[in-house]
Amino acid sequence: MAETDKVFTGSIPEFYDTYLVPLIFEKYADDLARRVAGCDPRSVLEVAAGSGVVTRALAQLLKSGSQYMVTDLNQPMLDHAAEKQGVDDRISWRQADALALPFEDGTFDAVACQFGVMFFPDRIAGYAEARRVLSPKGTFFFNVWDRIEANEFAHKVTEAAAELFPEDPPKFLARTPHGYHDVDLIGRELEAAGFSDISITTVEEESVGTSPRHPAIAYCRGDAAWERD
Ligand SMILES: C[S@@+](CC[C@H](N)C(=O)[O-])C[C@H]1O[C@@H](n2cnc3c(N)ncnc32)[C@H](O)[C@@H]1O
């Protein structure tokens, strides 16, 4: 992964949340939130929370009296998420690297991460951190995208950009967000981090852009890493 792949700053949070989130994040956020809420956690940590699409979905499902710690590496993403969420005394916001979490061992009943682990420079270290901060019976919930060919918007945008720049086609989308989909590898890395009782499910969702401009703006302005390829 290139260093620039994990930079979500400047105008990106706004464009990301307005255009990219409805297109390729929202339905999976609802799915992840339902799964987390299904284990009835009293304390939840979210890592790589971005502009807060999972937070918004999960906050509606968590009971009053729960504690929900929401974190991300990039403060501007978190600021956007916090502003959109509004005041909720169950939720705390904190900038944090998923590979060096500023929390005590065994603090949370659940750790959630949507489409974040692909950006970790060392995934096993990130998984081990999630495990460290989980209580002994806690659960780590996360999702990743399938290969780029199974994700039509990302695939078409990458093909179109490759036609424009045949000498130096951008590879970010295939390399990072869509580069970690081998379920055997995911299972092995979780085991290497100390997890057991691992369950991996494929979830298929379809979304529709409001016009061809929607995915074009979403990918060009909502995530600049591939432009810097
Ligand atoms: C594709 S976005 C997903 C954001 C959010 N979960 C969502 O569903 O919209 C990836 C997020 O990972 C964050 N990120 C990248 N590396 C990270 C790290 N080492 N620790 C915590 N967050 C990280 C980025 O700041 C970005 O918000």
The ligand as a Tripos MOL2 file, in Angstrom:
@<TRIPOS>MOLECULE
LIG
   27    29     1     0     0
SMALL
NO_CHARGES

@<TRIPOS>ATOM
      1 C1        -12.5130    3.7240    3.0170 C.3       1 LIG1
      2 S1        -12.5070    4.6910    4.4620 S.3       1 LIG1
      3 C2        -13.7910    3.8850    5.4200 C.3       1 LIG1
      4 C3        -14.3690    4.8350    6.4350 C.3       1 LIG1
      5 C4        -15.6610    4.3890    7.1220 C.3       1 LIG1
      6 N1        -15.4790    3.2060    7.9190 N.3       1 LIG1
      7 C5        -16.7710    4.2180    6.1340 C.2       1 LIG1
      8 O1        -17.3660    3.1430    6.0850 O.co2     1 LIG1
      9 O2        -17.0860    5.1670    5.3960 O.co2     1 LIG1
     10 C6        -11.0480    4.1810    5.2710 C.3       1 LIG1
     11 C7        -10.7980    4.9140    6.5740 C.3       1 LIG1
     12 O3         -9.6730    4.3100    7.2150 O.3       1 LIG1
     13 C8         -9.0020    5.3030    7.9420 C.3       1 LIG1
     14 N2         -7.6760    4.7730    8.2730 N.ar      1 LIG1
     15 C9         -6.6580    4.4980    7.4280 C.ar      1 LIG1
     16 N3         -5.6250    3.9800    8.1120 N.ar      1 LIG1
     17 C10        -5.9970    3.9170    9.4200 C.ar      1 LIG1
     18 C11        -5.3560    3.5010   10.6210 C.ar      1 LIG1
     19 N4         -4.1110    3.0210   10.6170 N.pl3     1 LIG1
     20 N5         -6.0320    3.5970   11.7690 N.ar      1 LIG1
     21 C12        -7.2910    4.0900   11.8080 C.ar      1 LIG1
     22 N6         -7.9550    4.5130   10.7080 N.ar      1 LIG1
     23 C13        -7.3070    4.4260    9.5310 C.ar      1 LIG1
     24 C14        -9.0340    6.5040    7.0070 C.3       1 LIG1
     25 O4         -8.8120    7.7180    7.6850 O.3       1 LIG1
     26 C15       -10.4440    6.3950    6.4410 C.3       1 LIG1
     27 O5        -11.3660    7.1540    7.1960 O.3       1 LIG1
@<TRIPOS>BOND
     1     1     2 1
     2     2     3 1
     3     2    10 1
     4     3     4 1
     5     4     5 1
     6     5     6 1
     7     5     7 1
     8     7     8 2
     9     7     9 1
    10    10    11 1
    11    11    12 1
    12    11    26 1
    13    12    13 1
    14    13    14 1
    15    13    24 1
    16    14    15 ar
    17    14    23 ar
    18    15    16 ar
    19    16    17 ar
    20    17    18 ar
    21    17    23 ar
    22    18    19 1
    23    18    20 ar
    24    20    21 ar
    25    21    22 ar
    26    22    23 ar
    27    24    25 1
    28    24    26 1
    29    26    27 1
@<TRIPOS>SUBSTRUCTURE
     1 LIG1         1 GROUP 0 **** ****
